[in-house]
Amino acid sequence: MKKYFAELIATFLLVFVGAASIVADAAGGGAGLIGIAVAHGLILSIAVTATMNISGAHINPAVTLGALTIGKISAKDAIAYVVFQLLGAILAGFLVYTLFPSAAVEAAGVGTPRLGEGISPMNALALEVFATIILGLAIYGTAVSPKAPSGIGGFGIGLTVAALILAIGPFTGAAMNPARHIGTAIFAGDFLNIWIYTTGPAIGGVIAFRLGKYIFED
């Protein structure tokens, strides 16, 4: 059970700090896109480093799905990982929804990744797929591969998430993680584009891990 709770705690940290940074910006905190990207990247770096040797630090159902398709995790563990990731995300969303000022929470949609103005659903889906592929390859190369350099997984993965938020955050919110979206969307009542934030990362995660196995392993 330790590895399942590690996934819950790590996903909770990502969703809580990530969503809170968006709410804080909506409240006039002035973090802006750069601050939001840094908040996500820093907390993910810490969460990955803290749980890498316990659960493998998936912290993302798309990563777990990708790992499942290449035999890096059993079906039983994969199901449990996703359940505990979602529980951690929902708990984080609940606390953001209840603890912060309601005006800021409402303005920020509880910190839920949302489509930017002028972006079509299909383009948003493609961006989430491509961003998750990039993230998945970074995860594979810095943490999953037997050839990965020791001790830099958290740093590399956190930097990648921060960079991708800077790149596509204004257009899709750069979720790259179904749990990151679902955990707050439940409390925002924002289900219109949930298919984008579940399907896109899932496709990207599978492609990334299959590519990663080919590129980074013999």
Backbone hydrogen bonds, N-H to C=O, Kabsch-Sander energy under -0.5 kcal/mol:
donor,donor_aa,acceptor,acceptor_aa,energy
5,F,1,M,-2.5
6,A,2,K,-2.1
7,E,3,K,-1.6
8,L,4,Y,-2.0
9,I,5,F,-2.8
10,A,6,A,-2.5
11,T,7,E,-2.4
12,F,8,L,-2.5
13,L,9,I,-2.4
14,L,10,A,-2.1
15,V,11,T,-2.6
16,F,12,F,-2.9
17,V,13,L,-2.3
18,G,14,L,-2.3
19,A,15,V,-2.7
20,A,16,F,-2.6
21,S,17,V,-2.0
22,I,18,G,-1.2
23,V,19,A,-2.3
24,A,20,A,-2.9
25,D,21,S,-1.7
26,A,22,I,-2.1
27,A,23,V,-1.5
28,G,25,D,-1.5
29,G,24,A,-2.5
30,G,25,D,-0.5
35,G,31,A,-1.9
36,I,32,G,-2.3
37,A,33,L,-2.5
38,V,34,I,-2.6
39,A,35,G,-2.5
40,H,36,I,-2.2
41,G,37,A,-2.6
42,L,38,V,-3.0
43,I,39,A,-2.1
44,L,40,H,-2.1
45,S,41,G,-2.1
46,I,42,L,-2.0
47,A,43,I,-2.7
48,V,44,L,-2.9
49,T,45,S,-2.2
50,A,46,I,-2.5
51,T,47,A,-1.7
52,M,48,V,-1.6
54,I,51,T,-1.5
55,S,51,T,-2.6
56,G,51,T,-1.1
56,G,52,M,-0.7
57,A,51,T,-0.8
63,V,60,N,-0.6
64,T,60,N,-2.1
65,L,61,P,-2.5
66,G,62,A,-2.1
67,A,63,V,-2.6
68,L,64,T,-2.2
69,T,65,L,-2.0
70,I,66,G,-0.8
70,I,67,A,-0.6
71,G,68,L,-1.5
72,K,67,A,-2.9
73,I,67,A,-0.6
78,A,74,S,-2.6
79,I,75,A,-2.4
80,A,76,K,-2.0
81,Y,77,D,-3.1
82,V,78,A,-2.3
83,V,79,I,-2.3
84,F,80,A,-2.6
85,Q,81,Y,-2.7
86,L,82,V,-2.4
87,L,83,V,-2.1
88,G,84,F,-2.3
89,A,85,Q,-2.3
90,I,86,L,-2.8
91,L,87,L,-2.3
92,A,88,G,-2.0
93,G,89,A,-2.6
94,F,90,I,-2.5
95,L,91,L,-2.1
96,V,92,A,-2.4
97,Y,93,G,-2.5
98,T,94,F,-2.0
99,L,95,L,-2.6
100,F,96,V,-1.2
105,V,101,P,-2.5
106,E,102,S,-2.7
107,A,103,A,-2.2
108,A,104,A,-2.1
109,G,106,E,-1.0
110,V,105,V,-2.9
111,G,108,A,-1.0
112,T,108,A,-0.6
112,T,109,G,-1.3
116,G,171,F,-2.9
119,I,116,G,-1.5
124,A,120,S,-2.6
125,L,121,P,-2.4
126,A,122,M,-2.2
127,L,123,N,-2.4
128,E,124,A,-2.4
129,V,125,L,-2.3
130,F,126,A,-2.8
131,A,127,L,-2.7
132,T,128,E,-1.9
133,I,129,V,-2.0
134,I,130,F,-2.1
135,L,131,A,-2.6
136,G,132,T,-3.2
137,L,133,I,-2.4
138,A,134,I,-2.1
139,I,135,L,-2.5
140,Y,136,G,-2.6
141,G,137,L,-2.9
142,T,138,A,-2.0
143,A,139,I,-2.0
144,V,139,I,-1.6
145,S,140,Y,-3.1
148,A,145,S,-1.9
152,I,149,P,-0.9
156,G,152,I,-3.0
157,I,153,G,-2.7
158,G,154,G,-2.5
159,L,155,F,-2.3
160,T,156,G,-1.9
161,V,157,I,-2.2
162,A,158,G,-2.3
163,A,159,L,-2.6
164,L,160,T,-2.4
165,I,161,V,-2.2
166,L,162,A,-1.9
167,A,163,A,-1.7
168,I,164,L,-2.9
169,G,165,I,-1.9
171,F,168,I,-1.7
172,T,168,I,-2.3
173,G,168,I,-0.8
173,G,169,G,-1.3
181,H,177,N,-1.3
182,I,178,P,-3.0
183,G,179,A,-2.3
184,T,181,H,-0.8
185,A,181,H,-2.6
186,I,182,I,-1.8
187,F,184,T,-0.7
188,A,184,T,-1.6
189,G,185,A,-1.4
190,D,185,A,-1.7
191,F,189,G,-0.9
194,I,191,F,-1.1
196,I,193,N,-1.3
197,Y,193,N,-1.3
198,T,194,I,-0.9
199,T,195,W,-2.4
200,G,196,I,-1.7
202,A,198,T,-1.6
203,I,199,T,-2.7
204,G,200,G,-2.6
205,G,201,P,-3.1
206,V,202,A,-2.0
207,I,203,I,-2.4
208,A,204,G,-2.7
209,F,205,G,-2.2
210,R,206,V,-1.9
211,L,207,I,-2.6
212,G,208,A,-3.0
213,K,209,F,-2.1
214,Y,210,R,-1.6
215,I,211,L,-2.9
216,F,212,G,-3.0
217,E,213,K,-1.0
